[in-house]
Amino acid sequence: MLSSPFPKAVVLIGLAYAVSALAQSRSAATEQHYQRARDALAAHDLQRASQEYAEILKLDPQNAEILTAQGMTLYGLGRPSEAATNLKAALSSNPGQTKAELFLGLSQADLGQCAEAVGLLRKHFSLETEARLRRLAGISLLSCHLARSELDQAVELGRTLKQSFPDDPDVLYQLASVYSRLWNQTVSEIVAKSPDSFRVHQIAAEALESQGNHQQAIKEYRRAVESNPKAPHLHYRIGRLLLADGKNADTDTKALESFKQELAVNPQDALTHYEMGEIFRRKRDSVVARTHYQHAIELSAQLVEARVGLGKLYLDEQQPEKALKELEQAVSQDPRNAQAHYTLMLAYRDLGRTEQAQKEFAVFQGLEKEKTQNFNTLLQSLLTGHARSE
């Protein structure tokens, strides 16, 4: 089961709530061990705190508060089985130990005992007011729903978690796992119930495309077209893959034919108009290119790439004033679009506005540098993770 990457910090939060009750249960014989345990917690030393709790339990084995604290500490140390034993004993001695309930559910989830854990986790996810403990309960509960293939409940909980913790990587990862499971389950149903459907070929093509196997993907897309000639987006995907390979002298011609076939069944597709505009601009046919760019913008005003393409076309025609209007709009719509900034730099340069051109070039360089750094960071992370797994 998935547990929090910060169990120690979360356990310390929980213990802060639990130790307040210990003052009422201390005797002179346990005072010294209690003080040592408190000092250990202040130093974030869960191992030493656990040792002190164990000494207290030798003197007072039925102390529900100490059993709870020990169970929470053992959970933080990554020992869920021992944690569950102590937490069950705490609840047996005093059923009112709410933190014992929560951490028992967490421990059972880590042990894969979801049948027992779900009720406790659901209860405390609804009741818990401390954000980090609620987050941990929610993630463990979501993990249990996935383990039990309870996908409807997982979707609902995942959306609730995302609303509460929109930037949390563990929440987003779990939600991605939910959607991935739903996708796989639905695809399996399509294959089982409609094996001859064009959708089966489309799914196969998309999988091959994601793997970089463009030629086989094109074959599957064409089989999908044969099954359903009026299905939208299939010819567009074929055209994009032909352009991506770009190995033949007639690549643009073949891609253009696919895009024309797309518009025959899907005339309102902005992306297809944009791609055709790009091809005709490369062919120096500015009239037709402009028509397609303008259609793309009319159909999808937020398609920044079409505005950038139109701006490039105006620059090719030595009309920097018209280019400037489109490119400033593009940058306004998508300030992080590096190509928009670069092309705007060219427009400023052609207009003799050197200072503004330099500023745009600096923005372009910054965005490109950031993209390279992000890629290198991701690559290093992946390589490091791979090395650790070997």
Secondary structure, 3 states (H helix, E strand, C coil): CCCCCCHHHHHHHHHHHHHHHHHHCCCHHHHHHHHHHHHHHHCCCHHHHHHHHHHHHHHCCCCHHHHHHHHHHHHHCCCHHHHHHHHHHHHHHCCCCHHHHHHHHHHHHHCCCHHHHHHHHHHHHHHCCCHHHHHHHHHHHHHHHHHCCCHHHHHHHHHHHHHHCCCCHHHHHHHHHHHHHHHHHHHHHHHHHCCCCHHHHHHHHHHHHHCCCHHHHHHHHHHHHHHCCCCCCHHHHHHHHHHHHCCCCCHHHHHHHHHHHHHHHCCCCHHHHHHHHHHHHHCCCHHHHHHHHHHHHHHCCCCHHHHHHHHHHHHHCCCHHHHHHHHHHHHHHCCCCHHHHHHHHHHHHHCCCHHHHHHHHHHHHHHHHHHHHHHHHHHHHHHHHHHHHC
